[in-house]
Every structure is written in C-alpha cells, then in structure tokens.
Amino acid sequence: MVEWSGKFRKNGERNRMPSFVDFLEQVRDANPIEDVIEESGVKLHGHGRLRTGSQHDSLKVRTDMQRAFWYSQNWHGDVFAWVMRDKGVEFMDAALLLSRRAHIEMPKFSQVNESEVRRTRATADVFSVAATVFQRWLIGDEEKGVRADEEALAYCHGRGWSDETIKLSLTGFSGRKSEAQIKDMTGDFNLFGINPRSAAAAAVMGFQGDVEAWAKEQELREHEDFDESWIEKGRIHGLMDTPGLIYAHQHRNGVNYLSRRQLPGHDKIKDRESGKMREWKSFNPYKLMAGPKQVYFNHAHRIDAALVMVEGQGDAITWGQWGKGAMAWCGLLGDPDQLAEDDRERTLRLAGYLKKHPALYLALDEDEAGQKDIRLAAKLLGPRLQIVHMTRAVTREDVAEKNE
C-alpha cells in the first residue's frame, strides 16, 4: 500500500477527490504516447492511427490504442510503460513524472493496492496484444501469411460494416483454435513477455488440464469468484474456444476488455440441467481472469461530442460508421440503489463520465426490456437524456404495396 499527498487540481481547477483509477486515466488522457515518445528523442513518421520509428522501423505506435509495439526489442506497453523503460523507473514514479508533464497534481490516496494495479495493467497488456492477433485472423495479414476468415468477414459485411470501419473498431475473429492459431497467439504473447499461463492469457486462450494446480499457481484457488466446476470439467472456457467476432472495448486510450459474439451456427449450447439446446449469442471472459464486464465505446466516440447509447457492441459499431460516437451498455445498465457496492461505484463513475458529453441520446429496443432500461437510464443520467426511436425507411415499393 502507498500513501500519496497533495491536492488534485488541473489548470487551477479544483475537482472532486478521485479514485486512483480516475487519476491514472486522467494522466493517460493528458499524455498521448506518440508525443511522449518523441519528447524522449525517438522520432516517428506516418499519420493516422499508425506511426513508425524513423530510425527503428520495428517500433510501431498505435495512436488509437495508445500503445507502442517494439518488435525487435520484444517490448510493448502504454505511456506509463514507455516512461518506465525510458527513465528506468518503477510504475509509481512514471505516474508521477507524467502527472507533472500534464500539470496534474497527485491527489492524496490513503491506500493504493499496488498488486491490483499490476494485475489490471497486465490484463490490458494481454488484451491489447490479443486484439491485434484477433483482427488479423478476421481481415488477414499478407506479411504474416494469414488469410482472412471468409465466414466471419461476410458476417461483418452483412451488418453493413466497411473494411475501414472493421479496422478502426479493431473488430476481430476468435479463430477456430487450429494448431496454427494457437501457435500464433502464444507466439505473440511470448514475443512481448506475456506468460501464456497467466490468468488474463487463459481468458483469451482458455485452459485445459489440472485446473486446481493452475489456480494455485496463479493464486486464484481461494478467490471468491473461483468456479469449483472448472476442476470437475478440467477446463476453463476462453475467447478462442468458440468461433465468433471479438469486440475490443477501447476506452481512455487502451483496450480494457474483450468480448465475443458467436457466429451463426455456433450460437446455441446444451443446457446442463435440462439437456435442451438454448441460445448462446455472446460470451464475456470470467471476472476472475479479466475483471468486471465493461461497456463498449465505438471508434468515433469523443468526450466533446454527442453520445448515442445502445444495447450491443454491433449497434455501436454501426453508429460509428455513420460518424456518430456511441456506447453500448452490454447489459450493464442497472439501478445503482440495487447494486453491490463495487458495481454501484463503477456505475456512478460511468454516469459522471457520460454526463460530460454535450448531449446524450438513448436508442434501445422497443421491447419490454428496452422500455425498462429507458427508465433506469433516465434515473441514472437525469433530464438531459433524450430518447431516440428508430424507424425503418419507407420505400416507394412499400407505399405501392400498401395501396394495392
């Protein structure tokens, strides 16, 4: 545990006392990794979402993910990791240096759980690397000899998404767990110093074998979220275990979560109790290995622009193709008064962030569940919330048919 002192101010403005996570997110937002890298003496060239080192062409900087990948050095990381590498300092010192660069004073934190911070950052590392692998399995990568998955790509095109939208949203494909794909994912994990047996890696690749021994090794066996049935089954389901689209949840300049939407034909599962088949449209990694489920912001999202809130990730991507910032609730819209303390805190923190947008629009389904969620959203976000009702475009053929 670490104790920090100081008042939390930016540009002379006094704000509420944030959590340590709030502080790190604000510092990260205020320090674009491409600027910090160039200030350290490494020149970059290119424009848009990909920059390359002028003298070190194996250094790639993804501005949309706010992460650097230095292939010849077997290194990757966010802006904090870059400062740690460049200055030879620990994480807390890197956070302090970056806060000073952005003229943000370190607030006073009575307790900072350093192990939790390390775990969260390690998970972000795994998900960032995995997201790039999943995308090349979807769209292909000629340089690496990877062909696009025609079925998965056809599903994306069937939703009306362009290739550019797919790239910008960092949408990927979970693969078919072939030996080549297992080798590909493991290889990238090893390349960047990620332990393929780590909890976050298991969230991506799944785990099969002695689950109890693995859980003890990862210090997860006694965790309250550990599922005893995993030991009996001898396996833990991961994102790669069923073919589906992979949504990269990018927010605050990084991939903080991955989720899967099963492809048609893979979206049913046998119920363990009844033995009957039931719908199984999506999968979220287990909280024990990936942390709490996260909402989804699309690639067009900006804090200084209007925000459309929808139910699912696919709808948010479609709004992004229309040039509109959108957020998918992903089933996380709830009444703060009815939530557990941790979930309530996250929900209220999210609501505070959403209210910073100049306009808020809610576009949910017209069914009973959608109407209930409208009331919950209104309670959470207040009178500024505007309700959007989508209607199908009427064609001449529709009118002619009606008049017959």
Secondary structure, 3 states (H helix, E strand, C coil): CCCCCCCCEECCEECCCCCHHHHHHHHHHCCCHHHHHHHCCCCEECCCCEEEECCCCCEEEECCCCEEEEHHHCEEECHHHHHHHHHCCCHHHHHHHHHHHCCECCCCCCCCCHHHHHHHHHHHHHHHHHHHHHHHHHHCECCCCECCCHHHHHHHHHCCCCHHHHHHCCCEECCCCCHHHHHHHHHHHHHCCCCCCCHHHHHHHCEECCHHHHHHHCCCCCCCCCCCHHHHHCEECCHHHCCEEEEEEECCCCEEEEEEEECCCCCEEECCCCCCEEECCEECCCHHHHCCCCCEECCCCCCCCCEEEECCHHHHHHHHHCCCCEEECCCCCCCHHHCCHHHHHHHHHHHHHHCCCCCEEECCCCCHHHHHHHHHHHHHHCCCEEECCCCCCCCHHHHHHHHC
